[in-house]
Amino acid sequence: MKITSFNPLIIAKDTQAIVEVFEALGFERRHFSKEIENREDLSSIRMKDANGFYVDVTQNEKVPQTITGIRMNVDNFDEAYEFLKSKGFVNTRGDKVTDTGSAKATMMASPSGFMISLIEHIK
């Protein structure tokens, strides 16, 4: 398994103020996704600065508080998923994995509580 990108991920009920802070730091909106898992309560903005750093800001109306985690894109979802499970991570959605045909993804929680959004973009 190869990690293809690795960056912070912030999940919050209201993301406007968060996005504004990162824009003030020089980040620009690069990609916006409204259709995540066909859920109306989710949207995500990928931001990038001039140095090539990324941050993802996801709005989720169901989270009780802001969650900070890591987005980890990999070249082999199944291998990465099994690796994380072997280290004690659990899928926060039970065994559910989103598979859109162009990507596979799920959220994994570590034994200590930090989150990794695990994603493989299928080419």
Solvent accessible surface area in square Angstrom, and as a share of the most:
residue,aa,sasa,rsa
1,M,84,0.37
2,K,131,0.55
3,I,80,0.41
4,T,77,0.45
5,S,31,0.20
6,F,117,0.49
7,N,11,0.06
8,P,67,0.42
9,L,11,0.05
10,I,22,0.11
11,I,15,0.08
12,A,4,0.03
13,K,102,0.43
14,D,101,0.52
15,T,11,0.06
16,Q,121,0.54
17,A,67,0.52
18,I,35,0.18
19,V,2,0.01
20,E,87,0.39
21,V,88,0.51
22,F,40,0.17
23,E,69,0.31
24,A,93,0.72
25,L,117,0.58
26,G,43,0.41
27,F,25,0.11
28,E,110,0.49
29,R,138,0.50
30,R,144,0.53
31,H,114,0.51
32,F,117,0.49
33,S,30,0.20
34,K,92,0.39
35,E,143,0.64
36,I,42,0.21
37,E,54,0.24
38,N,138,0.71
39,R,78,0.29
40,E,147,0.66
41,D,21,0.11
42,L,12,0.06
43,S,18,0.12
44,S,21,0.14
45,I,17,0.08
46,R,33,0.12
47,M,0,0.00
48,K,56,0.24
49,D,22,0.11
50,A,112,0.87
51,N,118,0.61
52,G,33,0.32
53,F,130,0.54
54,Y,69,0.26
55,V,3,0.02
56,D,3,0.02
57,V,2,0.01
58,T,18,0.10
59,Q,55,0.24
60,N,21,0.11
61,E,105,0.47
62,K,143,0.60
63,V,14,0.08
64,P,118,0.74
65,Q,133,0.59
66,T,74,0.43
67,I,45,0.23
68,T,95,0.55
69,G,8,0.08
70,I,44,0.22
71,R,33,0.12
72,M,11,0.05
73,N,14,0.07
74,V,4,0.02
75,D,75,0.39
76,N,61,0.31
77,F,4,0.02
78,D,83,0.43
79,E,84,0.38
80,A,0,0.00
81,Y,24,0.09
82,E,96,0.43
83,F,97,0.40
84,L,8,0.04
85,K,89,0.38
86,S,86,0.55
87,K,117,0.50
88,G,38,0.37
89,F,19,0.08
90,V,94,0.54
91,N,15,0.08
92,T,64,0.37
93,R,61,0.22
94,G,51,0.49
95,D,128,0.66
96,K,120,0.51
97,V,46,0.26
98,T,21,0.12
99,D,89,0.46
100,T,93,0.54
101,G,55,0.53
102,S,70,0.45
103,A,18,0.14
104,K,39,0.16
105,A,26,0.20
106,T,7,0.04
107,M,33,0.15
108,M,0,0.00
109,A,17,0.13
110,S,9,0.06
111,P,100,0.63
112,S,101,0.65
113,G,48,0.46
114,F,95,0.40
115,M,34,0.15
116,I,10,0.05
117,S,17,0.11
118,L,0,0.00
119,I,23,0.12
120,E,30,0.14
121,H,93,0.41
122,I,73,0.37
123,K,227,0.96
